[in-house]
Amino acid sequence: MLVNGLIFNIYLNNMKISKVKKYKFLKNISKYSFVFILAFTLIFPMIFVNTANSDYAIETEIENPLGDSGADDLPTFIEKAIDIVLTIGIPIVVLAIIYSGFLFIQAQGNPEKLKTAKKTLLFTIIGATLLLGSYVIANAIGNTVDEIKSSS
């Protein structure tokens, strides 16, 4: 019995050592791969330095990632982003309120389940307030900026 315990301890110690070596190996790989990536990003652009003066000049153009959505400036982009969030968020809030009502019905007087249902309803109301509050604040700031632009 003592021999079996001794063999088991030796086996466990070897597994611990192999795990340490394994993590050390992964740590070295991540360290050296970072060095390789850093060196590659610094050296790679220098390969194309000589092509700038030749006939192989590279021309690039940055396109608007939003396409032709009409969001050419930051306030319009923010307005469109908030509209998208509201379009998705309001149905989610309605479903969350229905779910919290279902939790109230399912609780049937059980204090733990009632506590969970109240917490769910509270967090749903807080989320809805944040969602609609962001819309109100964004519109107020946008209208203020438009009013300042028109008066100057």
CNS distance restraints for C-alpha pairs under 8 A (distance, minus, plus):
assign (resid   1 and name CA) (resid   5 and name CA) 6.36 0.50 0.50
assign (resid   2 and name CA) (resid   6 and name CA) 6.16 0.50 0.50
assign (resid   3 and name CA) (resid   7 and name CA) 6.13 0.50 0.50
assign (resid   4 and name CA) (resid   8 and name CA) 6.09 0.50 0.50
assign (resid   5 and name CA) (resid   9 and name CA) 6.18 0.50 0.50
assign (resid   6 and name CA) (resid  10 and name CA) 6.24 0.50 0.50
assign (resid   7 and name CA) (resid  11 and name CA) 6.15 0.50 0.50
assign (resid   8 and name CA) (resid  12 and name CA) 6.21 0.50 0.50
assign (resid   9 and name CA) (resid  13 and name CA) 6.11 0.50 0.50
assign (resid  10 and name CA) (resid  14 and name CA) 6.19 0.50 0.50
assign (resid  11 and name CA) (resid  15 and name CA) 6.26 0.50 0.50
assign (resid  12 and name CA) (resid  16 and name CA) 6.23 0.50 0.50
assign (resid  13 and name CA) (resid  17 and name CA) 6.24 0.50 0.50
assign (resid  14 and name CA) (resid  18 and name CA) 6.11 0.50 0.50
assign (resid  15 and name CA) (resid  19 and name CA) 6.11 0.50 0.50
assign (resid  16 and name CA) (resid  20 and name CA) 6.24 0.50 0.50
assign (resid  17 and name CA) (resid  21 and name CA) 6.20 0.50 0.50
assign (resid  18 and name CA) (resid  22 and name CA) 5.99 0.50 0.50
assign (resid  19 and name CA) (resid  23 and name CA) 6.21 0.50 0.50
assign (resid  20 and name CA) (resid  24 and name CA) 6.06 0.50 0.50
assign (resid  21 and name CA) (resid  25 and name CA) 5.99 0.50 0.50
assign (resid  22 and name CA) (resid  26 and name CA) 6.30 0.50 0.50
assign (resid  23 and name CA) (resid  27 and name CA) 6.02 0.50 0.50
assign (resid  24 and name CA) (resid  28 and name CA) 6.22 0.50 0.50
assign (resid  25 and name CA) (resid  29 and name CA) 6.26 0.50 0.50
assign (resid  26 and name CA) (resid  30 and name CA) 6.21 0.50 0.50
assign (resid  27 and name CA) (resid  31 and name CA) 6.15 0.50 0.50
assign (resid  28 and name CA) (resid  32 and name CA) 6.05 0.50 0.50
assign (resid  29 and name CA) (resid  33 and name CA) 5.90 0.50 0.50
assign (resid  30 and name CA) (resid  34 and name CA) 6.17 0.50 0.50
assign (resid  31 and name CA) (resid  35 and name CA) 6.56 0.50 0.50
assign (resid  32 and name CA) (resid  36 and name CA) 6.15 0.50 0.50
assign (resid  33 and name CA) (resid  37 and name CA) 6.09 0.50 0.50
assign (resid  34 and name CA) (resid  38 and name CA) 6.07 0.50 0.50
assign (resid  35 and name CA) (resid  39 and name CA) 6.09 0.50 0.50
assign (resid  36 and name CA) (resid  40 and name CA) 6.00 0.50 0.50
assign (resid  37 and name CA) (resid  41 and name CA) 6.15 0.50 0.50
assign (resid  38 and name CA) (resid  42 and name CA) 6.35 0.50 0.50
assign (resid  39 and name CA) (resid  43 and name CA) 6.03 0.50 0.50
assign (resid  40 and name CA) (resid  44 and name CA) 5.55 0.50 0.50
assign (resid  41 and name CA) (resid  45 and name CA) 7.07 0.50 0.50
assign (resid  42 and name CA) (resid  46 and name CA) 7.63 0.50 0.50
assign (resid  43 and name CA) (resid  47 and name CA) 7.15 0.50 0.50
assign (resid  44 and name CA) (resid  48 and name CA) 7.65 0.50 0.50
assign (resid  45 and name CA) (resid  49 and name CA) 6.86 0.50 0.50
assign (resid  46 and name CA) (resid  50 and name CA) 7.99 0.50 0.50
assign (resid  48 and name CA) (resid  52 and name CA) 6.97 0.50 0.50
assign (resid  50 and name CA) (resid  54 and name CA) 7.19 0.50 0.50
assign (resid  51 and name CA) (resid  55 and name CA) 7.37 0.50 0.50
assign (resid  51 and name CA) (resid  56 and name CA) 5.74 0.50 0.50
assign (resid  51 and name CA) (resid  57 and name CA) 6.02 0.50 0.50
assign (resid  52 and name CA) (resid  56 and name CA) 6.98 0.50 0.50
assign (resid  52 and name CA) (resid  57 and name CA) 5.09 0.50 0.50
assign (resid  52 and name CA) (resid  58 and name CA) 7.41 0.50 0.50
assign (resid  53 and name CA) (resid  57 and name CA) 7.03 0.50 0.50
assign (resid  63 and name CA) (resid  67 and name CA) 7.80 0.50 0.50
assign (resid  64 and name CA) (resid  68 and name CA) 7.94 0.50 0.50
assign (resid  66 and name CA) (resid  71 and name CA) 7.08 0.50 0.50
assign (resid  70 and name CA) (resid  76 and name CA) 7.67 0.50 0.50
assign (resid  71 and name CA) (resid  76 and name CA) 5.06 0.50 0.50
assign (resid  71 and name CA) (resid  77 and name CA) 4.87 0.50 0.50
assign (resid  71 and name CA) (resid  80 and name CA) 7.44 0.50 0.50
assign (resid  72 and name CA) (resid  76 and name CA) 6.91 0.50 0.50
assign (resid  72 and name CA) (resid  77 and name CA) 7.14 0.50 0.50
assign (resid  73 and name CA) (resid  77 and name CA) 6.27 0.50 0.50
assign (resid  74 and name CA) (resid  78 and name CA) 6.13 0.50 0.50
assign (resid  75 and name CA) (resid  79 and name CA) 6.14 0.50 0.50
assign (resid  75 and name CA) (resid 142 and name CA) 7.20 0.50 0.50
assign (resid  76 and name CA) (resid  80 and name CA) 6.16 0.50 0.50
assign (resid  77 and name CA) (resid  81 and name CA) 6.06 0.50 0.50
assign (resid  78 and name CA) (resid  82 and name CA) 6.10 0.50 0.50
assign (resid  79 and name CA) (resid  83 and name CA) 6.22 0.50 0.50
assign (resid  79 and name CA) (resid 138 and name CA) 7.41 0.50 0.50
assign (resid  80 and name CA) (resid  84 and name CA) 6.28 0.50 0.50
assign (resid  81 and name CA) (resid  85 and name CA) 6.23 0.50 0.50
assign (resid  82 and name CA) (resid  86 and name CA) 6.03 0.50 0.50
assign (resid  82 and name CA) (resid 134 and name CA) 7.96 0.50 0.50
assign (resid  82 and name CA) (resid 135 and name CA) 6.62 0.50 0.50
assign (resid  83 and name CA) (resid  87 and name CA) 6.06 0.50 0.50
assign (resid  84 and name CA) (resid  88 and name CA) 6.33 0.50 0.50
assign (resid  85 and name CA) (resid  89 and name CA) 5.61 0.50 0.50
assign (resid  86 and name CA) (resid  90 and name CA) 5.65 0.50 0.50
assign (resid  86 and name CA) (resid 131 and name CA) 7.13 0.50 0.50
assign (resid  86 and name CA) (resid 132 and name CA) 7.86 0.50 0.50
assign (resid  87 and name CA) (resid  91 and name CA) 7.43 0.50 0.50
assign (resid  88 and name CA) (resid  92 and name CA) 6.76 0.50 0.50
assign (resid  89 and name CA) (resid  93 and name CA) 6.15 0.50 0.50
assign (resid  89 and name CA) (resid 131 and name CA) 7.37 0.50 0.50
assign (resid  90 and name CA) (resid  94 and name CA) 6.28 0.50 0.50
assign (resid  90 and name CA) (resid 128 and name CA) 7.67 0.50 0.50
assign (resid  91 and name CA) (resid  95 and name CA) 6.17 0.50 0.50
assign (resid  92 and name CA) (resid  96 and name CA) 6.08 0.50 0.50
assign (resid  93 and name CA) (resid  97 and name CA) 6.20 0.50 0.50
assign (resid  93 and name CA) (resid 124 and name CA) 6.57 0.50 0.50
assign (resid  93 and name CA) (resid 127 and name CA) 7.64 0.50 0.50
assign (resid  93 and name CA) (resid 128 and name CA) 6.24 0.50 0.50
assign (resid  94 and name CA) (resid  98 and name CA) 6.28 0.50 0.50
assign (resid  95 and name CA) (resid  99 and name CA) 6.08 0.50 0.50
assign (resid  96 and name CA) (resid 100 and name CA) 6.13 0.50 0.50
assign (resid  96 and name CA) (resid 121 and name CA) 7.83 0.50 0.50
assign (resid  96 and name CA) (resid 124 and name CA) 6.31 0.50 0.50
assign (resid  97 and name CA) (resid 101 and name CA) 6.21 0.50 0.50
assign (resid  97 and name CA) (resid 121 and name CA) 6.51 0.50 0.50
assign (resid  97 and name CA) (resid 124 and name CA) 6.60 0.50 0.50
assign (resid  98 and name CA) (resid 102 and name CA) 6.24 0.50 0.50
assign (resid  99 and name CA) (resid 103 and name CA) 6.26 0.50 0.50
assign (resid 100 and name CA) (resid 104 and name CA) 6.33 0.50 0.50
assign (resid 100 and name CA) (resid 117 and name CA) 5.63 0.50 0.50
assign (resid 100 and name CA) (resid 118 and name CA) 7.66 0.50 0.50
assign (resid 100 and name CA) (resid 120 and name CA) 5.85 0.50 0.50
assign (resid 100 and name CA) (resid 121 and name CA) 5.48 0.50 0.50
assign (resid 101 and name CA) (resid 105 and name CA) 6.36 0.50 0.50
assign (resid 101 and name CA) (resid 117 and name CA) 7.61 0.50 0.50
assign (resid 101 and name CA) (resid 121 and name CA) 7.96 0.50 0.50
assign (resid 102 and name CA) (resid 106 and name CA) 6.05 0.50 0.50
assign (resid 103 and name CA) (resid 107 and name CA) 6.02 0.50 0.50
assign (resid 103 and name CA) (resid 113 and name CA) 7.40 0.50 0.50
assign (resid 103 and name CA) (resid 114 and name CA) 7.64 0.50 0.50
assign (resid 103 and name CA) (resid 116 and name CA) 7.84 0.50 0.50
assign (resid 103 and name CA) (resid 117 and name CA) 5.24 0.50 0.50
assign (resid 104 and name CA) (resid 108 and name CA) 7.13 0.50 0.50
assign (resid 104 and name CA) (resid 113 and name CA) 7.68 0.50 0.50
assign (resid 104 and name CA) (resid 114 and name CA) 6.22 0.50 0.50
assign (resid 104 and name CA) (resid 117 and name CA) 5.56 0.50 0.50
assign (resid 104 and name CA) (resid 118 and name CA) 7.82 0.50 0.50
assign (resid 106 and name CA) (resid 113 and name CA) 7.86 0.50 0.50
assign (resid 107 and name CA) (resid 111 and name CA) 7.70 0.50 0.50
assign (resid 107 and name CA) (resid 113 and name CA) 4.95 0.50 0.50
assign (resid 107 and name CA) (resid 114 and name CA) 5.56 0.50 0.50
assign (resid 107 and name CA) (resid 117 and name CA) 7.72 0.50 0.50
assign (resid 108 and name CA) (resid 114 and name CA) 8.00 0.50 0.50
assign (resid 109 and name CA) (resid 113 and name CA) 7.87 0.50 0.50
assign (resid 109 and name CA) (resid 114 and name CA) 6.79 0.50 0.50
assign (resid 110 and name CA) (resid 114 and name CA) 6.03 0.50 0.50
assign (resid 111 and name CA) (resid 115 and name CA) 6.07 0.50 0.50
assign (resid 112 and name CA) (resid 116 and name CA) 6.40 0.50 0.50
assign (resid 113 and name CA) (resid 117 and name CA) 6.14 0.50 0.50
assign (resid 114 and name CA) (resid 118 and name CA) 6.06 0.50 0.50
assign (resid 115 and name CA) (resid 119 and name CA) 6.15 0.50 0.50
assign (resid 116 and name CA) (resid 120 and name CA) 6.13 0.50 0.50
assign (resid 117 and name CA) (resid 121 and name CA) 6.20 0.50 0.50
assign (resid 118 and name CA) (resid 122 and name CA) 6.05 0.50 0.50
assign (resid 119 and name CA) (resid 123 and name CA) 6.17 0.50 0.50
assign (resid 120 and name CA) (resid 124 and name CA) 6.11 0.50 0.50
assign (resid 121 and name CA) (resid 125 and name CA) 6.16 0.50 0.50
assign (resid 122 and name CA) (resid 126 and name CA) 6.20 0.50 0.50
assign (resid 123 and name CA) (resid 127 and name CA) 6.08 0.50 0.50
assign (resid 124 and name CA) (resid 128 and name CA) 6.14 0.50 0.50
assign (resid 125 and name CA) (resid 129 and name CA) 6.06 0.50 0.50
assign (resid 126 and name CA) (resid 130 and name CA) 6.22 0.50 0.50
assign (resid 127 and name CA) (resid 131 and name CA) 6.09 0.50 0.50
assign (resid 128 and name CA) (resid 132 and name CA) 6.09 0.50 0.50
assign (resid 129 and name CA) (resid 133 and name CA) 5.61 0.50 0.50
assign (resid 130 and name CA) (resid 134 and name CA) 6.00 0.50 0.50
assign (resid 131 and name CA) (resid 135 and name CA) 6.69 0.50 0.50
assign (resid 132 and name CA) (resid 136 and name CA) 6.32 0.50 0.50
assign (resid 133 and name CA) (resid 137 and name CA) 6.08 0.50 0.50
assign (resid 134 and name CA) (resid 138 and name CA) 5.97 0.50 0.50
assign (resid 135 and name CA) (resid 139 and name CA) 6.16 0.50 0.50
assign (resid 136 and name CA) (resid 140 and name CA) 6.10 0.50 0.50
assign (resid 137 and name CA) (resid 141 and name CA) 6.14 0.50 0.50
assign (resid 138 and name CA) (resid 142 and name CA) 6.04 0.50 0.50
assign (resid 139 and name CA) (resid 143 and name CA) 6.00 0.50 0.50
assign (resid 140 and name CA) (resid 144 and name CA) 6.11 0.50 0.50
assign (resid 141 and name CA) (resid 145 and name CA) 6.17 0.50 0.50
assign (resid 142 and name CA) (resid 146 and name CA) 6.17 0.50 0.50
assign (resid 143 and name CA) (resid 147 and name CA) 6.05 0.50 0.50
assign (resid 144 and name CA) (resid 148 and name CA) 6.19 0.50 0.50
assign (resid 145 and name CA) (resid 149 and name CA) 6.15 0.50 0.50
assign (resid 146 and name CA) (resid 150 and name CA) 6.18 0.50 0.50
assign (resid 147 and name CA) (resid 151 and name CA) 6.22 0.50 0.50
assign (resid 148 and name CA) (resid 152 and name CA) 6.40 0.50 0.50
